[in-house]
Amino acid sequence: MIAINKINTSTFLALLFHISGLIGILFSPYKEWFIQNTPVNLLVMAVLLFWNQQKINRLLLLFFAISFSTGMITEIIGVNTGFLFGNYSYGTVMGFKIGGVPLLIGLNWFIVIYCCIVIMEQMHQWVKAKYETMGQPAMSVKLEHISIIVDGAMMATFFDWVMEPAAVKLGFWQWHSVSIPLFNYICWFFIAASLIGISRKISIPKRNDFAVHLLIIQTLFFLTLRIFL
């Protein structure tokens, strides 16, 4: 019996879904069909992310609940008041809504933030190993903590910056202003930083190699749409 290599299988499926989506949206007469099936893509990526998680415990599930709830609550406030992110509204593409916000948006908040956490943790482990190899004094625990939070929040905000124009053109949501407000990215940074800080406080498991591949694939997907759509 052939053993399934989770990371290779998951990366292949992620590439298949996103490349097929790009071709379908940019070059086929079935653009609307591919756009309407965005929820399927997001759900499959979430399943693959959890499938590749080396350790799923109560703390990770707690962080999922916190990320999902935080994403939904802040987005509901944003959509209904404009106090967070700016003035915008969601379309019908992302499916069932609560308070004007699709449930899948809460899931997306978890996916993006968790992928950024995994990447930042791995990068800092690599840097720490390099410091030790070179005989240099290691970064202080406090500085490392701050660096992971700030760098991770910047990465999440950069992902949103890449995604926003493409998401608007795909009809995921619409801004009630001429351009995407800077305030949106400021909110993204501070909310992401808060969630990353919580993840470190409760010490969730952070080993998931697929998370690295997924964020890169999704970033390239939205970057391509941003350029050519």
C-alpha positions as CSV (number, residue, x, y, z in Angstrom):
1,M,0.0,0.0,0.0
2,I,1.4,3.4,-1.0
3,A,1.7,5.8,1.9
4,I,0.2,9.3,1.3
5,N,2.7,12.1,1.6
6,K,0.5,14.8,3.1
7,I,2.5,17.8,2.3
8,N,3.1,16.9,-1.3
9,T,-0.5,15.9,-1.9
10,S,-1.8,19.0,-0.2
11,T,0.5,21.3,-2.1
12,F,-0.4,19.6,-5.4
13,L,-4.1,20.1,-4.7
14,A,-3.6,23.7,-3.6
15,L,-1.7,24.4,-6.8
16,L,-4.3,22.6,-8.9
17,F,-7.2,24.6,-7.4
18,H,-5.5,27.9,-7.7
19,I,-4.0,27.5,-11.1
20,S,-7.3,26.1,-12.4
21,G,-9.0,29.2,-10.9
22,L,-6.6,31.5,-12.5
23,I,-7.1,29.9,-15.9
24,G,-10.8,29.8,-15.5
25,I,-11.1,33.4,-14.4
26,L,-8.6,35.0,-16.8
27,F,-8.9,32.9,-19.9
28,S,-12.2,30.9,-20.0
29,P,-15.9,31.8,-20.7
30,Y,-16.7,30.2,-17.3
31,K,-15.3,33.1,-15.2
32,E,-18.5,33.4,-13.1
33,W,-18.6,29.7,-12.4
34,F,-15.1,29.8,-11.0
35,I,-15.8,32.9,-9.0
36,Q,-19.0,31.5,-7.5
37,N,-17.1,28.4,-6.4
38,T,-14.6,30.4,-4.3
39,P,-16.1,29.1,-1.1
40,V,-15.3,25.5,-2.1
41,N,-11.7,26.5,-2.7
42,L,-11.5,28.2,0.7
43,L,-13.1,25.2,2.5
44,V,-10.8,22.7,0.8
45,M,-7.7,24.8,1.8
46,A,-8.9,24.9,5.4
47,V,-9.3,21.1,5.4
48,L,-5.8,20.6,4.0
49,L,-4.4,23.0,6.6
50,F,-5.8,21.0,9.5
51,W,-4.9,17.7,7.8
52,N,-1.3,18.7,7.8
53,Q,-1.3,20.0,11.3
54,Q,1.2,17.9,13.3
55,K,-0.6,18.5,16.6
56,I,-4.2,19.5,17.1
57,N,-5.0,20.2,20.7
58,R,-7.4,22.3,22.8
59,L,-5.2,25.4,22.5
60,L,-5.2,25.3,18.7
61,L,-8.9,24.9,18.7
62,L,-9.3,27.7,21.2
63,F,-7.1,29.9,18.9
64,F,-9.3,29.0,15.9
65,A,-12.4,30.0,17.9
66,I,-10.7,33.3,18.9
67,S,-9.5,34.1,15.4
68,F,-12.8,33.2,13.8
69,S,-14.8,35.2,16.4
70,T,-12.5,38.2,16.2
71,G,-12.6,38.2,12.5
72,M,-16.4,38.0,12.4
73,I,-17.0,40.6,15.2
74,T,-14.6,43.2,13.8
75,E,-15.9,42.7,10.3
76,I,-19.6,43.0,11.5
77,I,-18.6,46.3,13.2
78,G,-16.8,47.4,10.1
79,V,-19.7,46.6,7.7
80,N,-22.4,48.1,9.9
81,T,-20.7,51.2,11.3
82,G,-17.6,52.0,9.3
83,F,-15.6,52.4,12.5
84,L,-13.3,49.6,11.5
85,F,-11.6,49.1,8.1
86,G,-13.8,51.8,6.4
87,N,-17.1,51.8,4.6
88,Y,-17.6,48.6,2.6
89,S,-20.1,45.8,2.1
90,Y,-19.9,42.1,1.1
91,G,-21.4,40.6,-2.1
92,T,-23.0,37.2,-2.5
93,V,-20.0,35.3,-3.6
94,M,-18.8,34.2,-0.1
95,G,-22.1,32.6,0.9
96,F,-24.2,32.8,4.1
97,K,-23.9,35.9,6.2
98,I,-24.3,37.0,9.8
99,G,-24.7,40.7,10.3
100,G,-23.7,41.3,6.7
101,V,-20.5,39.3,7.0
102,P,-20.0,35.8,5.4
103,L,-19.1,33.1,7.8
104,L,-16.2,32.2,5.5
105,I,-14.6,35.5,6.3
106,G,-14.0,34.3,9.9
107,L,-12.4,31.2,8.5
108,N,-10.2,33.2,6.2
109,W,-9.0,35.3,9.2
110,F,-7.8,32.2,10.9
111,I,-6.1,30.8,7.8
112,V,-4.2,34.0,7.0
113,I,-3.2,34.7,10.6
114,Y,-2.2,31.1,11.3
115,C,-0.1,30.8,8.1
116,C,1.7,34.0,9.1
117,I,2.4,32.7,12.6
118,V,3.9,29.4,11.3
119,I,6.1,31.3,8.7
120,M,7.4,33.8,11.3
121,E,8.1,31.1,13.9
122,Q,10.0,29.0,11.3
123,M,12.0,32.1,10.1
124,H,12.9,33.0,13.7
125,Q,14.0,29.5,14.4
126,W,16.2,29.6,11.3
127,V,17.7,33.0,12.4
128,K,18.3,31.7,15.9
129,A,20.2,28.7,14.5
130,K,22.3,31.0,12.3
131,Y,23.2,33.1,15.3
132,E,24.3,30.0,17.2
133,T,26.4,28.8,14.3
134,M,28.1,32.1,14.0
135,G,28.7,32.3,17.7
136,Q,26.7,35.4,18.1
137,P,24.6,36.2,21.2
138,A,21.0,35.1,20.6
139,M,18.1,37.6,20.3
140,S,16.5,38.3,23.7
141,V,13.2,36.5,24.4
142,K,11.4,39.8,24.7
143,L,12.8,41.2,21.4
144,E,12.0,37.9,19.6
145,H,8.4,38.0,20.9
146,I,7.9,41.6,19.7
147,S,9.6,40.8,16.4
148,I,7.4,37.8,15.6
149,I,4.3,39.8,16.4
150,V,5.2,42.8,14.4
151,D,6.7,40.9,11.4
152,G,3.7,38.5,11.4
153,A,1.2,41.4,11.4
154,M,3.1,43.1,8.6
155,M,3.0,39.9,6.6
156,A,-0.8,39.5,7.1
157,T,-1.3,43.2,6.2
158,F,0.8,42.7,3.0
159,F,-1.3,39.7,2.1
160,D,-4.5,41.8,2.5
161,W,-2.9,44.6,0.4
162,V,-2.2,42.1,-2.4
163,M,-5.7,40.6,-2.2
164,E,-7.9,43.7,-1.9
165,P,-8.0,44.9,-5.5
166,A,-8.5,41.4,-6.9
167,A,-11.2,40.6,-4.3
168,V,-13.1,43.8,-5.2
169,K,-13.0,42.9,-8.9
170,L,-14.2,39.4,-8.2
171,G,-17.2,40.8,-6.2
172,F,-16.2,39.4,-2.8
173,W,-16.8,42.9,-1.3
174,Q,-17.1,46.5,-2.4
175,W,-15.7,49.7,-1.0
176,H,-18.0,52.7,-0.7
177,S,-15.1,55.0,-1.6
178,V,-13.0,55.8,-4.6
179,S,-10.0,53.9,-3.3
180,I,-9.2,51.4,-0.6
181,P,-8.7,53.4,2.6
182,L,-5.3,53.3,4.4
183,F,-7.4,52.8,7.6
184,N,-8.3,49.3,6.4
185,Y,-4.6,48.3,6.4
186,I,-4.0,49.9,9.8
187,C,-6.9,47.9,11.3
188,W,-5.6,44.8,9.7
189,F,-2.1,45.3,11.2
190,F,-3.4,45.9,14.8
191,I,-6.0,43.1,14.7
192,A,-3.4,40.6,13.3
193,A,-0.8,41.7,15.9
194,S,-3.3,41.1,18.6
195,L,-4.2,37.6,17.4
196,I,-0.5,36.7,17.0
197,G,0.2,38.0,20.5
198,I,-2.6,35.8,21.8
199,S,-1.2,32.8,19.9
200,R,2.1,33.2,21.7
201,K,0.5,33.8,25.0
202,I,-1.4,30.5,24.9
203,S,1.5,28.6,23.2
204,I,-0.5,27.0,20.3
205,P,1.2,24.3,18.2
206,K,3.0,26.0,15.3
207,R,4.3,23.2,13.1
208,N,2.6,23.0,9.8
209,D,4.7,22.9,6.6
210,F,1.7,23.2,4.4
211,A,0.8,26.6,5.9
212,V,4.0,28.0,4.3
213,H,3.1,26.7,0.9
214,L,-0.5,27.8,1.2
215,L,0.2,31.4,2.0
216,I,2.7,31.6,-0.9
217,I,0.3,30.0,-3.3
218,Q,-2.6,32.3,-2.3
219,T,-0.4,35.4,-2.4
220,L,0.8,34.5,-6.0
221,F,-2.8,33.8,-6.9
222,F,-4.1,37.2,-5.9
223,L,-1.0,39.0,-7.1
224,T,-1.6,37.5,-10.6
225,L,-5.3,38.5,-10.5
226,R,-4.3,42.0,-9.2
227,I,-2.0,42.4,-12.3
228,F,-4.1,40.9,-15.1
229,L,-7.7,41.0,-14.0
